[in-house]
């Protein structure tokens, strides 16, 4: 079984190089077009302004390399200057990112968000409910920020909102650092941040055409302990709509203080992650952090409508913001959990895995505590525990959109779906659970890890079979889904198994050594190992807007390095 687009002989070479402690010979981004800018203080107005190129005493710098046509990715390196106060740094970070990625932001908006609660939809019942919720939630958070100015949590919330404000102002060409209170547009770039939260808000507010399809997965993840404990590999596949594939890999270096009154810099001041134009966090989620943590998740959702009562605008911080705060402030898995647990919004309900590479010692036998912490969230409930022992006993931890903790599984409505549809909705017998259990034993190095995370041989794999489907072999039922290959005229028991422009849209993997330099290996686009590469012009979805996309998505892995 060869890695996508690469011969087996090269796989053997990778293994030797990895054992020697050298990176595998994946191609790196080449000499594609780049844009650079600095954000400086205008001497006349005292306001931040964007200047092209690199200025040595700037507030913020950004460099974007657009290699989507050659690798499937763009690469953004964004940094701010700790000489300036946190608020100015955060706002300027948004300005800088907007300046270099303006065109990508426009195309991604058109592909994925245009018309969402737009001018002609403001009067719909759902959009009115959503607008009221967002405005009330922002007002409540503003009050908390005002009342708790010494709080590290609320300091980071404020900085994230300032960064978002800078991004939107920069895109709209009206840079003006807000003095005092500042407003966030409910249906502006905030919608980019709310991608995951919206799925649950749509269900809670009874949107007639919800994004959520029954059973639809969102991501596969695997944490693999290599034989002899010589390395710990952390990998993640995003599952998403194909219209979302205009992707940016980002590195943020934001040396903010932990709180407004502190002199110490946040532990997660540098973050490398896969992301999207106009989004100031990952969204997938996959993060390598300067704290020594790697954070990732897969969505578990909520199928119990009785729990939507817990979604309230007051007392809640939406998931995307709690995610940012925890990644910035936590130094361990346990700290990450304590931060993230605050103000559960009940939206974007995920299983989070926090790997602490500081607690991992390569080649050391015996249990090492604190290596893996797992948290699961649904409305009104969060459960977390140290799962290092299970990782060491099994040799792996897999995540595939089904809750692990029985309390979460039972409360989320899944037992009713098991009764109706069978094992597909169970934790142990779900197709991906079985494929991970079978195939992870073959993972010995980076190359074989990539094979597993890009695996989809649904036409021949017995574990991809759906007894109630016609035809029975189903492209959804593998590690990297290809739901576009399910026949449109087939019959399927629930929506996730039908033909859709949806599947595994990327793969990322890092290791103990690579994570030290925020490096990882990434592949963009749907898998093409045993299957034809996805091509817009020959697909059933040619009429879906996909501005800026390559026609054919046939990219090999690239190793991400930062200057």
Secondary structure, DSSP 8 states (H G I E B T S, - for coil): ---TTS-HHHHHHHHHHHHTT-----B---S--EEEEEEEE-TTT--EEEEES--TT-SEEEEEEEEHHHHSEEEEEEEE-TTS-HHHHHHHHHHHHHHHHHHHHHHHHHHHTTTTT-TTTTTSHHHHHHHHHHHHHHHHHHHHHHH-TT-HHHHHHHHHHHHHHHHHHHHTT------S-----TTTTHHHHTHHHHHHHHHHTT-TT-S--TT----EEEEEE-GGG--EEEEEE-EEEGGG--EEEEEEE---BSSTT--SB-TT-EEEEEEETT-SS-SS-EEEETTSEEEEEEE-----GGGGGG--STT-B-HHHHHHHHHHH-SSHHHHHHHHTTTB-S-S-EEEEEEEGGG--TT--S--TTSEEEEEEETTEEEEEE-HHHHHHHSEEEE-SS-SSHHHHHHTTHHHHHHHH-GGGSTTTSHHHHHHHHHGGG--SHHHHHHHHT---TTT-GGGB-TTSBSSB-TTSSSS-BGGGS-TT-B-SSGGGS--SEEE-EEEEE-HHHHHTT-EEEEESS--SSS--EEGGGSTTTTS--TT--SEE----EEE---
